[in-house]
Amino acid sequence: MMHNDSGVIRQAELDDVPAVFDIFQHSDHFAKTGSRQDGISLIDVMDWLESATDKRPMLVFENEGNVVAWCSIEAFYGLPAFESACEISLYVMPNWQGKGIGTQFYRYLEAHRNTFGFTHLIAYIYSSNLNSQNFFTKLGFEQWGRLPNIAQNASITEDVNLLGRAF
């Protein structure tokens, strides 16, 4: 757990599932189109939380009793050769973006990287999500790849960029 003047970073709990779901719905690029073909449900978020471990946690940022952001790291590829690489997911409620919460999550992960056992972080970001690309680039992530036209939802087809950072 990490405290500061604006809130606390802590492990997500079952009671946080509705807030995590709400944050995802307000922050996810395709969810905002209102036509996500394989919609994410509360059950999916519960599954995410249940799959979290001490080494691959789901974290939340809480301000005055309200969860306003979440972050998780999970296995990158699922094979032993990639055990030290993690995918990072980070979502912040729109009205809390730009207040340093994402950077606090990143600094927390960086400070605990030996505990979590990662040497590489990888973020998958829609090509139109310039805010996230700029955010991760400012943290030292580089573009490691592009998956052309891989994200499809109703009438939208979009590239996904892989941004990574080695420690």
MODELLER restraints for C-alpha pairs under 7 A, 6 or more apart:
rsr = mdl.restraints
at = mdl.atoms
rsr.add(forms.Gaussian(group=physical.xy_distance, feature=features.Distance(at['CA:1:A'], at['CA:8:A']), mean=6.87, stdev=0.5))
rsr.add(forms.Gaussian(group=physical.xy_distance, feature=features.Distance(at['CA:1:A'], at['CA:9:A']), mean=5.52, stdev=0.5))
rsr.add(forms.Gaussian(group=physical.xy_distance, feature=features.Distance(at['CA:1:A'], at['CA:10:A']), mean=4.62, stdev=0.5))
rsr.add(forms.Gaussian(group=physical.xy_distance, feature=features.Distance(at['CA:2:A'], at['CA:8:A']), mean=5.43, stdev=0.5))
rsr.add(forms.Gaussian(group=physical.xy_distance, feature=features.Distance(at['CA:2:A'], at['CA:9:A']), mean=5.07, stdev=0.5))
rsr.add(forms.Gaussian(group=physical.xy_distance, feature=features.Distance(at['CA:2:A'], at['CA:10:A']), mean=6.71, stdev=0.5))
rsr.add(forms.Gaussian(group=physical.xy_distance, feature=features.Distance(at['CA:3:A'], at['CA:9:A']), mean=6.59, stdev=0.5))
rsr.add(forms.Gaussian(group=physical.xy_distance, feature=features.Distance(at['CA:6:A'], at['CA:63:A']), mean=6.33, stdev=0.5))
rsr.add(forms.Gaussian(group=physical.xy_distance, feature=features.Distance(at['CA:7:A'], at['CA:61:A']), mean=6.60, stdev=0.5))
rsr.add(forms.Gaussian(group=physical.xy_distance, feature=features.Distance(at['CA:7:A'], at['CA:62:A']), mean=5.41, stdev=0.5))
rsr.add(forms.Gaussian(group=physical.xy_distance, feature=features.Distance(at['CA:7:A'], at['CA:63:A']), mean=4.41, stdev=0.5))
rsr.add(forms.Gaussian(group=physical.xy_distance, feature=features.Distance(at['CA:7:A'], at['CA:64:A']), mean=6.94, stdev=0.5))
rsr.add(forms.Gaussian(group=physical.xy_distance, feature=features.Distance(at['CA:8:A'], at['CA:61:A']), mean=5.55, stdev=0.5))
rsr.add(forms.Gaussian(group=physical.xy_distance, feature=features.Distance(at['CA:8:A'], at['CA:62:A']), mean=5.26, stdev=0.5))
rsr.add(forms.Gaussian(group=physical.xy_distance, feature=features.Distance(at['CA:8:A'], at['CA:63:A']), mean=6.67, stdev=0.5))
rsr.add(forms.Gaussian(group=physical.xy_distance, feature=features.Distance(at['CA:9:A'], at['CA:59:A']), mean=6.56, stdev=0.5))
rsr.add(forms.Gaussian(group=physical.xy_distance, feature=features.Distance(at['CA:9:A'], at['CA:60:A']), mean=5.64, stdev=0.5))
rsr.add(forms.Gaussian(group=physical.xy_distance, feature=features.Distance(at['CA:9:A'], at['CA:61:A']), mean=4.58, stdev=0.5))
rsr.add(forms.Gaussian(group=physical.xy_distance, feature=features.Distance(at['CA:9:A'], at['CA:62:A']), mean=6.47, stdev=0.5))
rsr.add(forms.Gaussian(group=physical.xy_distance, feature=features.Distance(at['CA:10:A'], at['CA:59:A']), mean=5.48, stdev=0.5))
rsr.add(forms.Gaussian(group=physical.xy_distance, feature=features.Distance(at['CA:10:A'], at['CA:60:A']), mean=5.59, stdev=0.5))
rsr.add(forms.Gaussian(group=physical.xy_distance, feature=features.Distance(at['CA:10:A'], at['CA:61:A']), mean=6.65, stdev=0.5))
rsr.add(forms.Gaussian(group=physical.xy_distance, feature=features.Distance(at['CA:11:A'], at['CA:57:A']), mean=6.90, stdev=0.5))
rsr.add(forms.Gaussian(group=physical.xy_distance, feature=features.Distance(at['CA:11:A'], at['CA:58:A']), mean=6.04, stdev=0.5))
rsr.add(forms.Gaussian(group=physical.xy_distance, feature=features.Distance(at['CA:11:A'], at['CA:59:A']), mean=4.50, stdev=0.5))
rsr.add(forms.Gaussian(group=physical.xy_distance, feature=features.Distance(at['CA:11:A'], at['CA:60:A']), mean=6.22, stdev=0.5))
rsr.add(forms.Gaussian(group=physical.xy_distance, feature=features.Distance(at['CA:12:A'], at['CA:58:A']), mean=5.62, stdev=0.5))
rsr.add(forms.Gaussian(group=physical.xy_distance, feature=features.Distance(at['CA:12:A'], at['CA:59:A']), mean=5.00, stdev=0.5))
rsr.add(forms.Gaussian(group=physical.xy_distance, feature=features.Distance(at['CA:12:A'], at['CA:60:A']), mean=5.47, stdev=0.5))
rsr.add(forms.Gaussian(group=physical.xy_distance, feature=features.Distance(at['CA:17:A'], at['CA:42:A']), mean=6.87, stdev=0.5))
rsr.add(forms.Gaussian(group=physical.xy_distance, feature=features.Distance(at['CA:17:A'], at['CA:45:A']), mean=6.21, stdev=0.5))
rsr.add(forms.Gaussian(group=physical.xy_distance, feature=features.Distance(at['CA:17:A'], at['CA:46:A']), mean=6.25, stdev=0.5))
rsr.add(forms.Gaussian(group=physical.xy_distance, feature=features.Distance(at['CA:18:A'], at['CA:42:A']), mean=6.79, stdev=0.5))
rsr.add(forms.Gaussian(group=physical.xy_distance, feature=features.Distance(at['CA:19:A'], at['CA:67:A']), mean=6.15, stdev=0.5))
rsr.add(forms.Gaussian(group=physical.xy_distance, feature=features.Distance(at['CA:20:A'], at['CA:70:A']), mean=6.60, stdev=0.5))
rsr.add(forms.Gaussian(group=physical.xy_distance, feature=features.Distance(at['CA:21:A'], at['CA:42:A']), mean=6.25, stdev=0.5))
rsr.add(forms.Gaussian(group=physical.xy_distance, feature=features.Distance(at['CA:21:A'], at['CA:45:A']), mean=6.33, stdev=0.5))
rsr.add(forms.Gaussian(group=physical.xy_distance, feature=features.Distance(at['CA:23:A'], at['CA:69:A']), mean=6.61, stdev=0.5))
rsr.add(forms.Gaussian(group=physical.xy_distance, feature=features.Distance(at['CA:23:A'], at['CA:91:A']), mean=6.61, stdev=0.5))
rsr.add(forms.Gaussian(group=physical.xy_distance, feature=features.Distance(at['CA:23:A'], at['CA:92:A']), mean=6.43, stdev=0.5))
rsr.add(forms.Gaussian(group=physical.xy_distance, feature=features.Distance(at['CA:23:A'], at['CA:93:A']), mean=5.36, stdev=0.5))
rsr.add(forms.Gaussian(group=physical.xy_distance, feature=features.Distance(at['CA:24:A'], at['CA:91:A']), mean=6.41, stdev=0.5))
rsr.add(forms.Gaussian(group=physical.xy_distance, feature=features.Distance(at['CA:25:A'], at['CA:31:A']), mean=5.58, stdev=0.5))
rsr.add(forms.Gaussian(group=physical.xy_distance, feature=features.Distance(at['CA:25:A'], at['CA:32:A']), mean=6.80, stdev=0.5))
rsr.add(forms.Gaussian(group=physical.xy_distance, feature=features.Distance(at['CA:26:A'], at['CA:32:A']), mean=6.61, stdev=0.5))
rsr.add(forms.Gaussian(group=physical.xy_distance, feature=features.Distance(at['CA:26:A'], at['CA:93:A']), mean=6.48, stdev=0.5))
rsr.add(forms.Gaussian(group=physical.xy_distance, feature=features.Distance(at['CA:27:A'], at['CA:91:A']), mean=6.18, stdev=0.5))
rsr.add(forms.Gaussian(group=physical.xy_distance, feature=features.Distance(at['CA:27:A'], at['CA:92:A']), mean=6.64, stdev=0.5))
rsr.add(forms.Gaussian(group=physical.xy_distance, feature=features.Distance(at['CA:27:A'], at['CA:93:A']), mean=6.28, stdev=0.5))
rsr.add(forms.Gaussian(group=physical.xy_distance, feature=features.Distance(at['CA:27:A'], at['CA:94:A']), mean=6.62, stdev=0.5))
rsr.add(forms.Gaussian(group=physical.xy_distance, feature=features.Distance(at['CA:30:A'], at['CA:36:A']), mean=6.01, stdev=0.5))
rsr.add(forms.Gaussian(group=physical.xy_distance, feature=features.Distance(at['CA:35:A'], at['CA:153:A']), mean=6.96, stdev=0.5))
rsr.add(forms.Gaussian(group=physical.xy_distance, feature=features.Distance(at['CA:35:A'], at['CA:154:A']), mean=6.48, stdev=0.5))
rsr.add(forms.Gaussian(group=physical.xy_distance, feature=features.Distance(at['CA:36:A'], at['CA:153:A']), mean=5.89, stdev=0.5))
rsr.add(forms.Gaussian(group=physical.xy_distance, feature=features.Distance(at['CA:37:A'], at['CA:153:A']), mean=6.22, stdev=0.5))
rsr.add(forms.Gaussian(group=physical.xy_distance, feature=features.Distance(at['CA:49:A'], at['CA:58:A']), mean=6.46, stdev=0.5))
rsr.add(forms.Gaussian(group=physical.xy_distance, feature=features.Distance(at['CA:52:A'], at['CA:58:A']), mean=5.78, stdev=0.5))
rsr.add(forms.Gaussian(group=physical.xy_distance, feature=features.Distance(at['CA:55:A'], at['CA:115:A']), mean=6.80, stdev=0.5))
rsr.add(forms.Gaussian(group=physical.xy_distance, feature=features.Distance(at['CA:55:A'], at['CA:116:A']), mean=4.30, stdev=0.5))
rsr.add(forms.Gaussian(group=physical.xy_distance, feature=features.Distance(at['CA:55:A'], at['CA:117:A']), mean=6.76, stdev=0.5))
rsr.add(forms.Gaussian(group=physical.xy_distance, feature=features.Distance(at['CA:56:A'], at['CA:73:A']), mean=5.27, stdev=0.5))
rsr.add(forms.Gaussian(group=physical.xy_distance, feature=features.Distance(at['CA:56:A'], at['CA:74:A']), mean=5.23, stdev=0.5))
rsr.add(forms.Gaussian(group=physical.xy_distance, feature=features.Distance(at['CA:56:A'], at['CA:116:A']), mean=6.48, stdev=0.5))
rsr.add(forms.Gaussian(group=physical.xy_distance, feature=features.Distance(at['CA:57:A'], at['CA:72:A']), mean=5.67, stdev=0.5))
rsr.add(forms.Gaussian(group=physical.xy_distance, feature=features.Distance(at['CA:57:A'], at['CA:73:A']), mean=6.03, stdev=0.5))
rsr.add(forms.Gaussian(group=physical.xy_distance, feature=features.Distance(at['CA:58:A'], at['CA:71:A']), mean=5.85, stdev=0.5))
rsr.add(forms.Gaussian(group=physical.xy_distance, feature=features.Distance(at['CA:58:A'], at['CA:72:A']), mean=4.22, stdev=0.5))
rsr.add(forms.Gaussian(group=physical.xy_distance, feature=features.Distance(at['CA:58:A'], at['CA:73:A']), mean=6.80, stdev=0.5))
rsr.add(forms.Gaussian(group=physical.xy_distance, feature=features.Distance(at['CA:59:A'], at['CA:70:A']), mean=5.53, stdev=0.5))
rsr.add(forms.Gaussian(group=physical.xy_distance, feature=features.Distance(at['CA:59:A'], at['CA:71:A']), mean=5.17, stdev=0.5))
rsr.add(forms.Gaussian(group=physical.xy_distance, feature=features.Distance(at['CA:59:A'], at['CA:72:A']), mean=5.95, stdev=0.5))
rsr.add(forms.Gaussian(group=physical.xy_distance, feature=features.Distance(at['CA:60:A'], at['CA:67:A']), mean=6.38, stdev=0.5))
rsr.add(forms.Gaussian(group=physical.xy_distance, feature=features.Distance(at['CA:60:A'], at['CA:69:A']), mean=5.70, stdev=0.5))
rsr.add(forms.Gaussian(group=physical.xy_distance, feature=features.Distance(at['CA:60:A'], at['CA:70:A']), mean=4.19, stdev=0.5))
rsr.add(forms.Gaussian(group=physical.xy_distance, feature=features.Distance(at['CA:60:A'], at['CA:71:A']), mean=6.31, stdev=0.5))
rsr.add(forms.Gaussian(group=physical.xy_distance, feature=features.Distance(at['CA:61:A'], at['CA:67:A']), mean=5.65, stdev=0.5))
rsr.add(forms.Gaussian(group=physical.xy_distance, feature=features.Distance(at['CA:61:A'], at['CA:68:A']), mean=5.94, stdev=0.5))
rsr.add(forms.Gaussian(group=physical.xy_distance, feature=features.Distance(at['CA:61:A'], at['CA:69:A']), mean=5.13, stdev=0.5))
rsr.add(forms.Gaussian(group=physical.xy_distance, feature=features.Distance(at['CA:61:A'], at['CA:70:A']), mean=6.02, stdev=0.5))
rsr.add(forms.Gaussian(group=physical.xy_distance, feature=features.Distance(at['CA:62:A'], at['CA:68:A']), mean=6.04, stdev=0.5))
rsr.add(forms.Gaussian(group=physical.xy_distance, feature=features.Distance(at['CA:68:A'], at['CA:92:A']), mean=6.22, stdev=0.5))
rsr.add(forms.Gaussian(group=physical.xy_distance, feature=features.Distance(at['CA:68:A'], at['CA:93:A']), mean=5.66, stdev=0.5))
rsr.add(forms.Gaussian(group=physical.xy_distance, feature=features.Distance(at['CA:68:A'], at['CA:96:A']), mean=6.99, stdev=0.5))
rsr.add(forms.Gaussian(group=physical.xy_distance, feature=features.Distance(at['CA:69:A'], at['CA:91:A']), mean=5.60, stdev=0.5))
rsr.add(forms.Gaussian(group=physical.xy_distance, feature=features.Distance(at['CA:69:A'], at['CA:92:A']), mean=4.20, stdev=0.5))
rsr.add(forms.Gaussian(group=physical.xy_distance, feature=features.Distance(at['CA:69:A'], at['CA:93:A']), mean=6.02, stdev=0.5))
rsr.add(forms.Gaussian(group=physical.xy_distance, feature=features.Distance(at['CA:70:A'], at['CA:90:A']), mean=5.91, stdev=0.5))
rsr.add(forms.Gaussian(group=physical.xy_distance, feature=features.Distance(at['CA:70:A'], at['CA:91:A']), mean=5.47, stdev=0.5))
rsr.add(forms.Gaussian(group=physical.xy_distance, feature=features.Distance(at['CA:70:A'], at['CA:92:A']), mean=6.55, stdev=0.5))
rsr.add(forms.Gaussian(group=physical.xy_distance, feature=features.Distance(at['CA:71:A'], at['CA:89:A']), mean=5.43, stdev=0.5))
rsr.add(forms.Gaussian(group=physical.xy_distance, feature=features.Distance(at['CA:71:A'], at['CA:90:A']), mean=4.28, stdev=0.5))
rsr.add(forms.Gaussian(group=physical.xy_distance, feature=features.Distance(at['CA:71:A'], at['CA:91:A']), mean=6.35, stdev=0.5))
rsr.add(forms.Gaussian(group=physical.xy_distance, feature=features.Distance(at['CA:71:A'], at['CA:105:A']), mean=6.92, stdev=0.5))
rsr.add(forms.Gaussian(group=physical.xy_distance, feature=features.Distance(at['CA:72:A'], at['CA:88:A']), mean=5.80, stdev=0.5))
rsr.add(forms.Gaussian(group=physical.xy_distance, feature=features.Distance(at['CA:72:A'], at['CA:89:A']), mean=5.25, stdev=0.5))
rsr.add(forms.Gaussian(group=physical.xy_distance, feature=features.Distance(at['CA:72:A'], at['CA:90:A']), mean=6.63, stdev=0.5))
rsr.add(forms.Gaussian(group=physical.xy_distance, feature=features.Distance(at['CA:73:A'], at['CA:86:A']), mean=5.75, stdev=0.5))
rsr.add(forms.Gaussian(group=physical.xy_distance, feature=features.Distance(at['CA:73:A'], at['CA:87:A']), mean=5.42, stdev=0.5))
rsr.add(forms.Gaussian(group=physical.xy_distance, feature=features.Distance(at['CA:73:A'], at['CA:88:A']), mean=4.59, stdev=0.5))
rsr.add(forms.Gaussian(group=physical.xy_distance, feature=features.Distance(at['CA:73:A'], at['CA:89:A']), mean=6.40, stdev=0.5))
rsr.add(forms.Gaussian(group=physical.xy_distance, feature=features.Distance(at['CA:74:A'], at['CA:86:A']), mean=5.28, stdev=0.5))
rsr.add(forms.Gaussian(group=physical.xy_distance, feature=features.Distance(at['CA:74:A'], at['CA:87:A']), mean=5.33, stdev=0.5))
rsr.add(forms.Gaussian(group=physical.xy_distance, feature=features.Distance(at['CA:74:A'], at['CA:88:A']), mean=6.81, stdev=0.5))
rsr.add(forms.Gaussian(group=physical.xy_distance, feature=features.Distance(at['CA:75:A'], at['CA:83:A']), mean=6.77, stdev=0.5))
rsr.add(forms.Gaussian(group=physical.xy_distance, feature=features.Distance(at['CA:75:A'], at['CA:85:A']), mean=6.69, stdev=0.5))
rsr.add(forms.Gaussian(group=physical.xy_distance, feature=features.Distance(at['CA:75:A'], at['CA:86:A']), mean=4.93, stdev=0.5))
rsr.add(forms.Gaussian(group=physical.xy_distance, feature=features.Distance(at['CA:75:A'], at['CA:87:A']), mean=6.18, stdev=0.5))
rsr.add(forms.Gaussian(group=physical.xy_distance, feature=features.Distance(at['CA:76:A'], at['CA:82:A']), mean=6.75, stdev=0.5))
rsr.add(forms.Gaussian(group=physical.xy_distance, feature=features.Distance(at['CA:76:A'], at['CA:85:A']), mean=5.60, stdev=0.5))
rsr.add(forms.Gaussian(group=physical.xy_distance, feature=features.Distance(at['CA:76:A'], at['CA:86:A']), mean=4.65, stdev=0.5))
rsr.add(forms.Gaussian(group=physical.xy_distance, feature=features.Distance(at['CA:76:A'], at['CA:87:A']), mean=5.01, stdev=0.5))
rsr.add(forms.Gaussian(group=physical.xy_distance, feature=features.Distance(at['CA:84:A'], at['CA:117:A']), mean=5.99, stdev=0.5))
rsr.add(forms.Gaussian(group=physical.xy_distance, feature=features.Distance(at['CA:84:A'], at['CA:118:A']), mean=4.21, stdev=0.5))
rsr.add(forms.Gaussian(group=physical.xy_distance, feature=features.Distance(at['CA:84:A'], at['CA:119:A']), mean=5.36, stdev=0.5))
rsr.add(forms.Gaussian(group=physical.xy_distance, feature=features.Distance(at['CA:84:A'], at['CA:120:A']), mean=6.49, stdev=0.5))
rsr.add(forms.Gaussian(group=physical.xy_distance, feature=features.Distance(at['CA:85:A'], at['CA:118:A']), mean=5.50, stdev=0.5))
rsr.add(forms.Gaussian(group=physical.xy_distance, feature=features.Distance(at['CA:85:A'], at['CA:119:A']), mean=6.03, stdev=0.5))
rsr.add(forms.Gaussian(group=physical.xy_distance, feature=features.Distance(at['CA:85:A'], at['CA:120:A']), mean=4.62, stdev=0.5))
rsr.add(forms.Gaussian(group=physical.xy_distance, feature=features.Distance(at['CA:85:A'], at['CA:121:A']), mean=5.85, stdev=0.5))
rsr.add(forms.Gaussian(group=physical.xy_distance, feature=features.Distance(at['CA:86:A'], at['CA:118:A']), mean=6.47, stdev=0.5))
rsr.add(forms.Gaussian(group=physical.xy_distance, feature=features.Distance(at['CA:86:A'], at['CA:120:A']), mean=6.27, stdev=0.5))
rsr.add(forms.Gaussian(group=physical.xy_distance, feature=features.Distance(at['CA:86:A'], at['CA:121:A']), mean=4.99, stdev=0.5))
rsr.add(forms.Gaussian(group=physical.xy_distance, feature=features.Distance(at['CA:86:A'], at['CA:122:A']), mean=6.12, stdev=0.5))
rsr.add(forms.Gaussian(group=physical.xy_distance, feature=features.Distance(at['CA:87:A'], at['CA:121:A']), mean=5.73, stdev=0.5))
rsr.add(forms.Gaussian(group=physical.xy_distance, feature=features.Distance(at['CA:87:A'], at['CA:122:A']), mean=4.70, stdev=0.5))
rsr.add(forms.Gaussian(group=physical.xy_distance, feature=features.Distance(at['CA:87:A'], at['CA:123:A']), mean=5.75, stdev=0.5))
rsr.add(forms.Gaussian(group=physical.xy_distance, feature=features.Distance(at['CA:88:A'], at['CA:121:A']), mean=6.25, stdev=0.5))
rsr.add(forms.Gaussian(group=physical.xy_distance, feature=features.Distance(at['CA:88:A'], at['CA:122:A']), mean=5.95, stdev=0.5))
rsr.add(forms.Gaussian(group=physical.xy_distance, feature=features.Distance(at['CA:88:A'], at['CA:123:A']), mean=5.36, stdev=0.5))
rsr.add(forms.Gaussian(group=physical.xy_distance, feature=features.Distance(at['CA:89:A'], at['CA:123:A']), mean=6.75, stdev=0.5))
rsr.add(forms.Gaussian(group=physical.xy_distance, feature=features.Distance(at['CA:119:A'], at['CA:166:A']), mean=5.84, stdev=0.5))
rsr.add(forms.Gaussian(group=physical.xy_distance, feature=features.Distance(at['CA:119:A'], at['CA:167:A']), mean=5.23, stdev=0.5))
rsr.add(forms.Gaussian(group=physical.xy_distance, feature=features.Distance(at['CA:120:A'], at['CA:164:A']), mean=6.98, stdev=0.5))
rsr.add(forms.Gaussian(group=physical.xy_distance, feature=features.Distance(at['CA:120:A'], at['CA:165:A']), mean=5.57, stdev=0.5))
rsr.add(forms.Gaussian(group=physical.xy_distance, feature=features.Distance(at['CA:120:A'], at['CA:166:A']), mean=4.42, stdev=0.5))
rsr.add(forms.Gaussian(group=physical.xy_distance, feature=features.Distance(at['CA:120:A'], at['CA:167:A']), mean=6.13, stdev=0.5))
rsr.add(forms.Gaussian(group=physical.xy_distance, feature=features.Distance(at['CA:121:A'], at['CA:164:A']), mean=5.54, stdev=0.5))
rsr.add(forms.Gaussian(group=physical.xy_distance, feature=features.Distance(at['CA:121:A'], at['CA:165:A']), mean=5.37, stdev=0.5))
rsr.add(forms.Gaussian(group=physical.xy_distance, feature=features.Distance(at['CA:121:A'], at['CA:166:A']), mean=6.69, stdev=0.5))
rsr.add(forms.Gaussian(group=physical.xy_distance, feature=features.Distance(at['CA:122:A'], at['CA:162:A']), mean=6.59, stdev=0.5))
rsr.add(forms.Gaussian(group=physical.xy_distance, feature=features.Distance(at['CA:122:A'], at['CA:163:A']), mean=5.64, stdev=0.5))
rsr.add(forms.Gaussian(group=physical.xy_distance, feature=features.Distance(at['CA:122:A'], at['CA:164:A']), mean=4.31, stdev=0.5))
rsr.add(forms.Gaussian(group=physical.xy_distance, feature=features.Distance(at['CA:122:A'], at['CA:165:A']), mean=6.63, stdev=0.5))
rsr.add(forms.Gaussian(group=physical.xy_distance, feature=features.Distance(at['CA:123:A'], at['CA:162:A']), mean=5.72, stdev=0.5))
rsr.add(forms.Gaussian(group=physical.xy_distance, feature=features.Distance(at['CA:123:A'], at['CA:163:A']), mean=5.15, stdev=0.5))
rsr.add(forms.Gaussian(group=physical.xy_distance, feature=features.Distance(at['CA:123:A'], at['CA:164:A']), mean=6.25, stdev=0.5))
rsr.add(forms.Gaussian(group=physical.xy_distance, feature=features.Distance(at['CA:124:A'], at['CA:160:A']), mean=6.33, stdev=0.5))
rsr.add(forms.Gaussian(group=physical.xy_distance, feature=features.Distance(at['CA:124:A'], at['CA:161:A']), mean=5.75, stdev=0.5))
rsr.add(forms.Gaussian(group=physical.xy_distance, feature=features.Distance(at['CA:124:A'], at['CA:162:A']), mean=4.82, stdev=0.5))
rsr.add(forms.Gaussian(group=physical.xy_distance, feature=features.Distance(at['CA:124:A'], at['CA:163:A']), mean=6.52, stdev=0.5))
rsr.add(forms.Gaussian(group=physical.xy_distance, feature=features.Distance(at['CA:125:A'], at['CA:132:A']), mean=6.98, stdev=0.5))
rsr.add(forms.Gaussian(group=physical.xy_distance, feature=features.Distance(at['CA:125:A'], at['CA:133:A']), mean=6.86, stdev=0.5))
rsr.add(forms.Gaussian(group=physical.xy_distance, feature=features.Distance(at['CA:125:A'], at['CA:160:A']), mean=5.43, stdev=0.5))
rsr.add(forms.Gaussian(group=physical.xy_distance, feature=features.Distance(at['CA:125:A'], at['CA:161:A']), mean=5.19, stdev=0.5))
rsr.add(forms.Gaussian(group=physical.xy_distance, feature=features.Distance(at['CA:125:A'], at['CA:162:A']), mean=6.47, stdev=0.5))
rsr.add(forms.Gaussian(group=physical.xy_distance, feature=features.Distance(at['CA:126:A'], at['CA:158:A']), mean=6.83, stdev=0.5))
rsr.add(forms.Gaussian(group=physical.xy_distance, feature=features.Distance(at['CA:126:A'], at['CA:159:A']), mean=6.08, stdev=0.5))
rsr.add(forms.Gaussian(group=physical.xy_distance, feature=features.Distance(at['CA:126:A'], at['CA:160:A']), mean=4.45, stdev=0.5))
rsr.add(forms.Gaussian(group=physical.xy_distance, feature=features.Distance(at['CA:126:A'], at['CA:161:A']), mean=6.16, stdev=0.5))
rsr.add(forms.Gaussian(group=physical.xy_distance, feature=features.Distance(at['CA:127:A'], at['CA:158:A']), mean=6.75, stdev=0.5))
rsr.add(forms.Gaussian(group=physical.xy_distance, feature=features.Distance(at['CA:127:A'], at['CA:159:A']), mean=5.38, stdev=0.5))
rsr.add(forms.Gaussian(group=physical.xy_distance, feature=features.Distance(at['CA:127:A'], at['CA:160:A']), mean=5.38, stdev=0.5))
rsr.add(forms.Gaussian(group=physical.xy_distance, feature=features.Distance(at['CA:127:A'], at['CA:161:A']), mean=5.96, stdev=0.5))
rsr.add(forms.Gaussian(group=physical.xy_distance, feature=features.Distance(at['CA:140:A'], at['CA:165:A']), mean=6.60, stdev=0.5))
rsr.add(forms.Gaussian(group=physical.xy_distance, feature=features.Distance(at['CA:141:A'], at['CA:163:A']), mean=5.77, stdev=0.5))
rsr.add(forms.Gaussian(group=physical.xy_distance, feature=features.Distance(at['CA:141:A'], at['CA:164:A']), mean=5.00, stdev=0.5))
rsr.add(forms.Gaussian(group=physical.xy_distance, feature=features.Distance(at['CA:141:A'], at['CA:165:A']), mean=4.69, stdev=0.5))
rsr.add(forms.Gaussian(group=physical.xy_distance, feature=features.Distance(at['CA:142:A'], at['CA:163:A']), mean=5.23, stdev=0.5))
rsr.add(forms.Gaussian(group=physical.xy_distance, feature=features.Distance(at['CA:142:A'], at['CA:164:A']), mean=5.43, stdev=0.5))
rsr.add(forms.Gaussian(group=physical.xy_distance, feature=features.Distance(at['CA:142:A'], at['CA:165:A']), mean=6.44, stdev=0.5))
rsr.add(forms.Gaussian(group=physical.xy_distance, feature=features.Distance(at['CA:143:A'], at['CA:161:A']), mean=6.89, stdev=0.5))
rsr.add(forms.Gaussian(group=physical.xy_distance, feature=features.Distance(at['CA:143:A'], at['CA:162:A']), mean=5.83, stdev=0.5))
rsr.add(forms.Gaussian(group=physical.xy_distance, feature=features.Distance(at['CA:143:A'], at['CA:163:A']), mean=4.33, stdev=0.5))
rsr.add(forms.Gaussian(group=physical.xy_distance, feature=features.Distance(at['CA:143:A'], at['CA:164:A']), mean=6.37, stdev=0.5))
rsr.add(forms.Gaussian(group=physical.xy_distance, feature=features.Distance(at['CA:144:A'], at['CA:162:A']), mean=5.47, stdev=0.5))
rsr.add(forms.Gaussian(group=physical.xy_distance, feature=features.Distance(at['CA:144:A'], at['CA:163:A']), mean=5.42, stdev=0.5))
rsr.add(forms.Gaussian(group=physical.xy_distance, feature=features.Distance(at['CA:144:A'], at['CA:164:A']), mean=6.06, stdev=0.5))
rsr.add(forms.Gaussian(group=physical.xy_distance, feature=features.Distance(at['CA:145:A'], at['CA:161:A']), mean=5.86, stdev=0.5))
rsr.add(forms.Gaussian(group=physical.xy_distance, feature=features.Distance(at['CA:145:A'], at['CA:162:A']), mean=4.95, stdev=0.5))
rsr.add(forms.Gaussian(group=physical.xy_distance, feature=features.Distance(at['CA:146:A'], at['CA:159:A']), mean=6.74, stdev=0.5))
rsr.add(forms.Gaussian(group=physical.xy_distance, feature=features.Distance(at['CA:146:A'], at['CA:160:A']), mean=5.75, stdev=0.5))
rsr.add(forms.Gaussian(group=physical.xy_distance, feature=features.Distance(at['CA:146:A'], at['CA:161:A']), mean=4.38, stdev=0.5))
rsr.add(forms.Gaussian(group=physical.xy_distance, feature=features.Distance(at['CA:146:A'], at['CA:162:A']), mean=5.92, stdev=0.5))
rsr.add(forms.Gaussian(group=physical.xy_distance, feature=features.Distance(at['CA:147:A'], at['CA:159:A']), mean=5.51, stdev=0.5))
rsr.add(forms.Gaussian(group=physical.xy_distance, feature=features.Distance(at['CA:147:A'], at['CA:160:A']), mean=5.11, stdev=0.5))
rsr.add(forms.Gaussian(group=physical.xy_distance, feature=features.Distance(at['CA:147:A'], at['CA:161:A']), mean=6.22, stdev=0.5))
rsr.add(forms.Gaussian(group=physical.xy_distance, feature=features.Distance(at['CA:148:A'], at['CA:158:A']), mean=6.99, stdev=0.5))
rsr.add(forms.Gaussian(group=physical.xy_distance, feature=features.Distance(at['CA:148:A'], at['CA:159:A']), mean=4.41, stdev=0.5))
rsr.add(forms.Gaussian(group=physical.xy_distance, feature=features.Distance(at['CA:148:A'], at['CA:160:A']), mean=6.60, stdev=0.5))
rsr.add(forms.Gaussian(group=physical.xy_distance, feature=features.Distance(at['CA:149:A'], at['CA:157:A']), mean=5.46, stdev=0.5))
rsr.add(forms.Gaussian(group=physical.xy_distance, feature=features.Distance(at['CA:149:A'], at['CA:158:A']), mean=4.65, stdev=0.5))
rsr.add(forms.Gaussian(group=physical.xy_distance, feature=features.Distance(at['CA:149:A'], at['CA:159:A']), mean=4.50, stdev=0.5))
rsr.add(forms.Gaussian(group=physical.xy_distance, feature=features.Distance(at['CA:150:A'], at['CA:158:A']), mean=6.27, stdev=0.5))
rsr.add(forms.Gaussian(group=physical.xy_distance, feature=features.Distance(at['CA:150:A'], at['CA:159:A']), mean=5.74, stdev=0.5))
rsr.add(forms.Gaussian(group=physical.xy_distance, feature=features.Distance(at['CA:150:A'], at['CA:160:A']), mean=6.71, stdev=0.5))
rsr.add(forms.Gaussian(group=physical.xy_distance, feature=features.Distance(at['CA:151:A'], at['CA:157:A']), mean=5.59, stdev=0.5))
rsr.add(forms.Gaussian(group=physical.xy_distance, feature=features.Distance(at['CA:151:A'], at['CA:158:A']), mean=5.11, stdev=0.5))
rsr.add(forms.Gaussian(group=physical.xy_distance, feature=features.Distance(at['CA:151:A'], at['CA:159:A']), mean=6.28, stdev=0.5))
rsr.add(forms.Gaussian(group=physical.xy_distance, feature=features.Distance(at['CA:151:A'], at['CA:160:A']), mean=6.83, stdev=0.5))
rsr.add(forms.Gaussian(group=physical.xy_distance, feature=features.Distance(at['CA:152:A'], at['CA:158:A']), mean=6.50, stdev=0.5))
